[in-house]
Amino acid sequence: MDRFQEMKVLLAVAEADSFAAGAKLLGMSAPSVTRVIAGLENRLGTLLLARSTRSLRLTEAGRRYVEDCRRILQDLEEAEELATGSSIRARGNLTVTASVMFGELFLIPLMTEYLVLHPEVVINALLVDRVVNMLDEGVDVAIRIGQLPDNGLQAIRVGQIRPVVCAAPGFLDRVGRPTAPEEVLEAPVVMSSASGLLTDWQFDVAGNAITLHPKPRLTVSSNQAAINAARMGWGFTRVLSYQVAELVSKGELEIVLGAFETTPLPVHVLYQGSKRVSAKVRTFVDYCSSRFLENPALHAVPTA
């Protein structure tokens, strides 16, 4: 039996969690499937499936091998489709990462739309407020805010956002609207500790960069919590413009000190580039990029 067929047999058994069920999927007898797996393990010199009288599970080596087999077989199928001139279908597991709030506001809605269009794709969304190593953690696509290091990844710029200071209009009516950055130091401040972009408040004053360190009376662990407190009229907060774009448009929050804002931060869609990008990555990147480019919340311009 050739190696590709061995891979197909192993995948069927692993996905069915049973030799008998895997054999049924393949139209083979259970003893034949058992012999194939035993021969594969013997050739590799390692145990891929741990058997007991009641269960069947992949070993660590088996788990890694199954992941590689799935990728190899998918690449083979796509190569055959290219050779015959057929259109390549997007399929398989796709891992995408973004910051928590960006993912909740913008990425999840696009993912649900994309999954309807591509029913053979399964998405794992890793929404975390840290920089994920795409290679080490098996990430296919990432949304990044800020300047990018030279890491060899393919990048598509899809917008720009900016850090902004905002508060509820009613609060500003009571305490006054600041005309210089230093004025917020003596005012009530709620701060999110979720990002270093928001704990140090940078401003551009007459072409000179200054950094202020407000002493918040309320510190929270999420950006959304800080926004909620500011919206209720508790004080000033500093967040990223896309996070409050809807509330600002509704008049529930007001941006202040716009004349002192720093250079906007770019937003990129990143993916691991190669000579041939898989259909699932290419279609997802194209779909998200086009939609992000149309979203006004991701194209913030400095406030006059």
N, C-alpha and C positions, 0 to 999 in steps of 0.2 A: 504493500500500500504506500502511495506517495505521501510526502510530508504534508501537503496541503489537505489531503483527505484526513490525515491524522488530526490536524488542527480542527477541522470541522467536527469530527467525532468528539474531541475533547470539549469543544465549545457547547455542543448539544448536551452532553452529560452534565457539564457545569451549570448550564442554564436551567436544566430540568431537575437538578439535584438528585438524579437517579440514573442508573445504567439502563433500566428497563424503559423509563420515559424518554431518555435520550435516544435509545434504539428505535422507539416508535416514531420519534420525530424524523429520523433518518431513513426509515423503512428498512432497518436492519434487525437482525436477531440480537437479543441481549448477550448471548455468549460471544457473538462476533465483536460487539462493541467492547466487551470486557477484554478480549484478546488484543484489540487495537490499543487500548489504554495501557495494558500491561507491557506490550511491545514498545510503546512510546516511552514509558517510564524506564524500561530496561535500556533502551538506546540512549536516553539522556542521563541515566545513572542517578536519578533522583525521584522521590515520591511526589506525585502531583496531586493525588486524591487520597485523603485519609478515610478509610472505610471502617465501618462498624456494622453490627447486625441491624442497627436502626437508623443510621445516618450516613451521609456522605458529604464531605466538605473539602474544599481546596486547601492545600498546604500553602505556606507563604510562597514557596517556589512555584507552586501551581497557580496561585493568584497572579503572580507577575507574568508567568508564561501565557496564561489565558488572555491577559490584557494585550500582550504582544501579538498573540495569534489573531485576536479580534482586529487589531490595527492592520496586520499584514494581509489578512483576507479582504478587508475593506479596500485597501490600496490595490490589491490584485483585481477586485471587481471593478473599481474605477478605471484602472488601466485598460481592462478589456472593453469597457464602455467607450473609452476614448478611441481605442483602436477600431472599433466598429462604427464610430461616428454617432453613437447614441448620446443623448444628453445625460450628464452625470447627476444622479439623485443625491441630495443631501441626506445623510443617514449616520447613525451612531451616536455616541456620547460626546457631548460638548460641555466643557467646563469654562465658565466665565466668571471674572471677578471684577468688583467695583467697591467703592466705599458704601457704607450702609445706607446713608440717606440718598445718595445719587442712585443707587440701585433701586431703592423703594419708590422713588419719585419718577424715574425715567426708564430704568432698564427693565424692571419686571413687566410693565405694560407692553414694551416692545417684544419681550420674550414670549409672552402669551400669544401675541399676534403671529410671531414667527413660527411657533409650534403648530398653529393651525395651518399655516402654509406648507410646513415641512413635517408631516406626521411621522416620519421615520427617525427623527432626531429626538434625543433625550438630553435635557439641559440640567446641569448642576450649577447653581448660582452661589458663588462664594462671596458674600457681602460682609466685608470686614474693614475696619478703619486702620489698616496697616498695608504696607507695600508687600505684596505677595511675589515671591520668586516664581515666575511662570514655569521655568524649566523644572525646578525641584518639586513643585506641587502639581505638576501636570496640567497647567492652565493653558487653554487654547487662545482665549481672548481676554484682554483687560481694558478697563476704562481708567485712564490716569489723568489727574489734575495736577498741573505744575510742569516745570521744566523737566525734560527727560534726559537721563544719562545716556551715554553712547554704549548701548548694550546689544546692538546687532538686531534688535527686533524691528519689524515693520510697523510704521506709525502713520496714522491718518489723522490730521488735525480736523476736529469737527466743531470747534467753538472756543470760546474764552469766557471765563467768569472772573469775578473780583471779590475780595473781602470787603464787606460793608458794615458800617455801624448803623443800627436801626433801633427804633423804639416805637411804642404805640403813640398815635397822634394825641390822645388824651393826656398821656404822661408828658409829652413835649409841651402841650399847652400849659401844664402846671409848672414845670421846671424851666421852660425856655429851651429854644433850639440852640445848640452850641455853634459858635462861629470859629472856634479854634480847637484842635485836638486835645489840648491840655485841660479843657473845661470838663471832659468826661471823667477826669481823675477824682473829682470831688462828688460825683453823682452816683446814685445806685447803679450797680453793674451786676448782671448775671452772666456767667462765663461757662462755656463748655470746655471740658478737659479732653474731649475726644480727638482734638487735632492741634498740633503745634502752630498751625496757621492761624488759630483763633485765640491762643493764649497770649501771644506777643502781638500787640497792635501796632502795625507799621503805617506810617503816613508819609506823604511827600509834601514838604513845606518849602515853597519857593525853590524847588529843585533839589532840596536836601532831604535825605531819608532820615526819619526819626522813628524810634521805637519806644512806645509807652508800655508800662506794666501796671494796668489798673488793679486795684485791690478789690476783688468782687466780694460782696456780702453773701452771694449765693453762687456756688459752684456745682454744676451738674455733670453727669458723665455722658450725656448725649446732646447732639446739636438740636434735636427736636424739642427736648425739654427746655433748653435755653430760649428757643424761639417761642415756646408756649408761655413762658414766664414773661418775656418781653411783650408779647401780644396782650397779656392780661394787665399791662401797665405797670409792671414792677420796676423796670429800669432799662438801661441800654444793654445791648448785646452785640457781639461781632460774629458774623457768620459769613458764608459764601453766598453770593448774589442769587444763584439758582435756587438756594434753599428757601428763600423768602419771596421769590418772584411773584408767586400767585397772591400771597398775602399783601404785598405792596400794591399790586394791581387792584386788589379789593379795597385798599385804603385801611387795612387793619394794622399795618406797620408802615413806618415812614423812614426812609434812608436819610441820614444826616452826614455832614462833613464830606460830602461828595467831592468838593473841590480839592480835598487833600488825599484822595485815593491813590494807591500805588499802581504800577503797571499790571494790567489784567493777566491772569494765569491761563495758559492754554489748556484745552481739553483734547486728549488724543484717544483713539481706539488703537490698541496694540495687539499684534499677533505674531506668532513665530513664523517667519517667512522661509520659504524654500523654493526650489525650482517649480514645484507643483503643490499648491496649497489645496487641502482637502475641500470637497464641496461644502461640507457643513460649516467650515471656518469661512470660506469665501462668501457664501450666501449670507451668513450671519453678520459678518463684517460689513458687507455691502448694504444690508438692510438697516442695521443700526446707524451706520455713517450717514446714509441719506436722510434718515429721520432726525438725527441729531442736528444736521445742518439746517433743517427746516424749523427747529425749535428756537423761538426768540429768547427763551430763558437761558440758553447756552451761548448767547452772542451779546453779552452785556457790554455796554460802552460806558466809560466813566461819566458820572453825573456832573453836569455843569455847575 
